[in-house]
């Protein structure tokens, strides 16, 4: 560089041309600047390569809470920070049916929603678990639910304005309606099957064609339950195979547990074949976070041994399941199983115990708990928090069990006292798998 510049300088003197001398000086300055730029660029590129090589040798942080280079546990707990994020709040209730001894269902439902709102709950999804009409005779899928459904939609639009989902996907509409035993299958009822709701899944289990009532009395029910349990198993197997981790809510109407309504002391064998559904759900719940919700048994106290209107059992608790063979129309036999999933009723908003004080000549009687309620689920990345609400605020999630009072206690002794449920306060937390 120095020799080249000097040669140019002397050449310019010999030419004795001031213009050329000025041009040469400009060329020298430009050459010096260019050489300096190339040198600095090389240094910068070398530095970037070194930085990139260093980063490539650092193990990725996979959120597993590994140790730092000093061998001490990292103070950055990303999982705990994320666990405080509320992903969704879902409301469940059932049996929107009028009865003269109770307020109108609309009044009760509004009161429950108001109590939840005052307790800080912001509901963004609603599931109703069947029975939107009430008739002493027409209760075999015969009455249209549409008028009540329209009223229910209006209530939620007013009381939970945030619940409106602007999505164009009809499968995640803000209110889902399950078919009960009173309800005709209209277009307002959500079809049986799995719905993807973003941060959680809902499996709708309707009554008439999938999990009926009067299973022992009505022909064809065993075949229906076998088919629907097979479809449910196929669905859950696929979820397990793909490693599904989101909560799965089964929204049904008919319960799974043994009650007097299943037994020979009555005539319907109401949920005689429930073991076919239970076995599928309990097996899948070894891998999936499943919550089974039902309605239906609000009448006559048949669930008193489980808490009356407030039934709740957590994973690890025991449940009584009807035992049957294909020649039975009802059964007094049950077996005890340990739950792998959370089992509870959705909360009745119409009535509990449809027995008038003088019905059957036995006078007035009460059940373990006759409170009308709804359930709120709050879904977090690591847990699900469950709270039952009545019109005054949080209510016990599960009431203490006692003897069935139906018809003066004709079911006494059918279920021994050591099988009665314990009281469970709200809220309860279920840790996610």
N, C-alpha and C positions, 0 to 999 in steps of 0.2 A: 504493500500500500504506500509506504514512504517513498520507495524508488520511483513508482509510477507517478506520483504527485510531483516529485522533483523534476522529472523529465519533462512533464507538461509545462512546468513553470519556466524552465530555460527555453523551451520551444516558443513559449509566448513572448519572452523578452526579445529573442532573435527576430520575431515578426514585428516587434515594436509597434504593435497595434493595440491601443488601449481597449478597444471593443473586445478583441480576442482575449486579452488578459482578464477582463471582467467575466467573460463567458467561462473561462477556465476556472476561475475562483468559484463560481456558482456550481460548476460540475464537481469540483472537489468537495464542497460542502454537502451536496446531494449524495455523493458516494459514501462519505463518512456517516451520514444519517442512515443510509440503507444498511451498511455493515453493522451499525449499532442495533438496528431493529432486528436483523436476522439473529444476532447473538442473544438478544433478550427473548426472542420467540423460542429459541432452542432451549433456553433455561426454563421458560414457563412450561413447555411441553414435557420436559424432563421431570419437572415438579409434579405435573398432573399424573404422569405415568406412575410416579412413586406413590402418590396419594391413592390412586386406583388399586395398585397392587396391595397396599396396606389394607384397604377396605375389603378386598376380596378374601383376605385371610381372617376377617372377624366373623365368628359364628353368628348366624341370623338369630334375632330374638323371637322365639316362637310362642312367647307368652306363658311358658311353662314354669316360670319362676326359678330359673337356673342361677348358679353362683357367678359372681364376678371374678376378675383375675386374681384378686387377693384371697379367694376362697371363702369369702363371706357372702351371705345371702343378699341378693339385690334388694335395695330399698324401694325400687319402682314396682308397685303392684298394680299392673294394668287391669288384671281380672277384677279386682275389688272396685276399681274406679268405674269399670263398665257395668258392674253388677247393680249399681244404683240407678241405672237408666230404666225407667218404666216404659216397657215396649207397647203394652196394650192393657185396656181395662174392659172386661167383658161381663155383662149382666145376664143372669139366667133366672127364669121363673116358669111357672106352669099353672095349668088349670084355671083359666080365666073364665070362671063360671059363677053365675049369680046364685045366691041362696038367701032366703028371707031373714035369716038370723045374723047376717053379716052385712057390712057396707057393700055398695056396688063395687064390682071389681075395679072399675076405673078409679074410684076414690082410693081404694087400697093401693093400687099400683102407683098412683101419683104420690101417695104418702111415703111409700117405700123408696121411690126414686129421690124424693126430696130429702129424706133422712140420709141416704147415701151421699147426695150432693153436699149437704151440710157437714158431712164427715170428710169432705175433701176428695170424694171420688168423682172422676171425670170419665164417664162411660162412653166408649166409642164403638161398642158392638152389643147387640141384644139377641138372645136366643130364647124362644118360648117353646116349652116342651109339651105341647098338646092340650087338647080339650078347651075349646073356645065357646062351648054352649053347654046347657044343662037341661036335661029332660029325663023324667023317670022311666020312660019307655024307649025313646029313640036314642039309643046309645051304642049302636053297632055300625059306626061309620056312615050315619044316615043324614046328619045335619050339616048344612053349609057353615063353615067357619068364617066366611068372608066379611060379614058385617062386623063381627068382633075384631077381626084382624085389621080392618080399616080403622076402627076405634083405637086399637093398640098402637098402630103406626102414628096416629095423630098425637097420642099421649107422649110417645117418645120424641116426636118432632118438637113438641113444646117443652118437655122436661129435660131433654138431653140434646140440645141443638147441636152440640159438638159431635153427636153420634152420626150425623149424616155423612155418608161416604160418597164422594163425588166420582168414584171410579165407575167406568162404563161396564165393568164386569158384573153381571147380575149375580154371579155365584158369591160375591162378597157384599151383597146388599146389607144395609145397616141393621136390619131385623130379619132373623130367620125363624120360620114357623115349622114345628114338627107336628105330624098328625097324631092325634089322640084317638081313643076308641069312640068318641062321639062324632068325630069329624069326617065328613066326606073329603075325598082327595081332590081338591080343587087346584087351580093353577097357583094359588097363594101359598100352598104347602111346598116346602123345599123337598125335592126328591131325595130318597135314601142314597147315601154314598158320601164320599170324602170331598170336603171343600178346603181349598187352600186360602187361608185368611192372612197370609203374610208372616206374622210372627208366631202363628199357631195354626192348628188344623182342627176342623170340626167334622166328625162323622155323624151324619144324620141317620137315625134308625126309626123309621115310621112303623105304625102298627099294622094296618090292615093286611098288607102283603108281605111284611118282613118280620115283625115281632108282635103278633096279635095278642089281644086279651082273650079270655075264655078258651085257652089253648086246649084244655081237656074236653070241653063241651062242643066246640065247633069243629066240624070235619076239615081236614086238610091242613091244620095248623102245624103239625109235626113236619110235614114236607116243606112248608114255608120257612120254618125256623132253621131246618137243616140247610136249605139253600142260602138263606141270608147269612148264617154263620159261616158257611163256606166262602161266600163273597167277602165277608169281613176278614176272614183269615188270609185270603189272597191279597187283599189290600194291605193289611198290616205286615205280612211277610215281605212285600215289596218295599214298604217303608223301612223295615229293619235292614233289608239288604242294601239299601242305598245310604244307610247310616243316619236316618232321620233323628234329629235331636229336639225338634219343636214339640211343645205340649200338644196332645191329642185329646180333644173333648168329644166324648160320645154323647150326643143329645138324643135321648130316647123318651118314651112315655111309660112303658111297662117296666117295673123293677126286676131285679135278678134274685133277691133274697126270698127265702121261705117265709110265708106268713100263713095265718089261718085261712086266708083267701085261696091258698093253694091246696088246702087240706080237704079231707072227706067230710068235715063238718059243714062244708058249703058245696056248691054244685058246679062251679065253673072250671076248676083246675087252672086258675087264672094265669099263672106264669109257669106252668108245669114243665116246660121244656127249656127253662132259662139256663140250665147247665150247659147247653150247646153254645150259647152266647158267652156265658161266663168263662168256660174253658179257653175259648179263643182269646178273650180279652186278658185274662190272667196270665196266659202264656206270653202274649205279646208284650205285656207290661214288664216283663223281665228286662226288656230292652228299651221300651218306649215309656214316656211320661204320659199316662192315660188317666183321664177323669171321666167317670161314668155318672151321668145325671139323669134322673127320672122324675115322673110325676105320679098321677093315677091313684095312689093309695091314700089319698086324703080322706076317704070316707070310712066311717064306722070304726076307726081306731085300729085297723088291722096291723099297723106298724108300731103299735105302742111299745112292744119289747125293744124296738130300735129307736124310740124317742118320739113317736107320734108324728107331728108335722115337721119335726127337725131331725132328720136322719143324716148321720155323718160317720164314716169310717175311713181311717187313714191306712196307707200301706203298712203291713205288719200286723194289723188287727184281723180278727177272724170274722167270718160271715157264714150263715147257714144257707145252703143251696138245695133246692128240691131234688130228690132222687126219683127216678121214674123208670118204667119200662113201657113199651109201645102199646100195651093192652090197658093201661091205666087211663082213667078220666080225671083223677086227682090223686094226691099222695099225702100220707102222714109221715113219710120218711124223708129225712134230710141228712146231709153230711156237712161237716165243717171244713172250711178252707181258709188258708191264710191269704190275705189280699196282697197282690203286687201293685194294685192301682188304688186311686182315691175314689170312694163311692159315697154319693150323697144325693138327696133329693134336691130339685131345683128351687123349691119353695113355692107354696100354694098361694095364689093371690085372690082366689074366689071364695072358697070356704074350706073348712075342715070338719069332718064328721057330719054327714048329711042326715043324721037322725034327729027328728024333732023330739022334744021332751017326752011326749006320750007314745012315741013309735013303739010298736010291739008290746005295749003295756008295761014296759019296764021302767018308765019314768026317765028323768033326766040323768045323764051321766057325762063324765068328761074323760078325755084321753090324756096321755102323758104330756103332750104339748099341743095346743090348738092354735098357735100363733101363725098368722099369715105373713109370709116372708119372701124375699128374693135373695139371690146370691151374687156377690161381686168377686170376680177373679182379677187380680193384678199380676201381670206377667212381667217378670224381670229375666235377665239373661241367666241367672243362677237359681231362681226360685219362683214359686207361684204362691201368692198370699190370698187366702180365702176368707171372706167375711160375709156372714148372714145378716140381713137387715130386716127389721119390721118397721112400722111407721114411726116409731120413736127413736130408732137408731140401731146400733149393733145388737144382735140377738145371739143367744147361744147357737153355735154351729150345729151341735148335736145335743138333744135333750136326754136326760136319764130315762132309761126304759122302765116299763112297768107292765102289769098284767093287762091283757086286752079286755075292755069293758063291754064288748059287743053282746047285745041281747042278754044282759044280766050276767055276763061272764061265761058264756057257753064254750068259749075257747080256752078257759082256764086250764093250766097244766099242759097244754099242747107244746109250749116252749118253756123249758125250765128257767128258773130265775138266774142261774149262773150264766145264761146266754144273753141276759139283758144288757143293753148298751150303757156306757158311762156318759156323764155329761161332758161336753167338749165346748170350751169357750171360743168366741170369735176374737181376733182372727187366728187362723192357723197357717203355718208356712210349710209348704212341701218343697224340699230341695230337689232341683232338677238333676237328672242323671248326667 
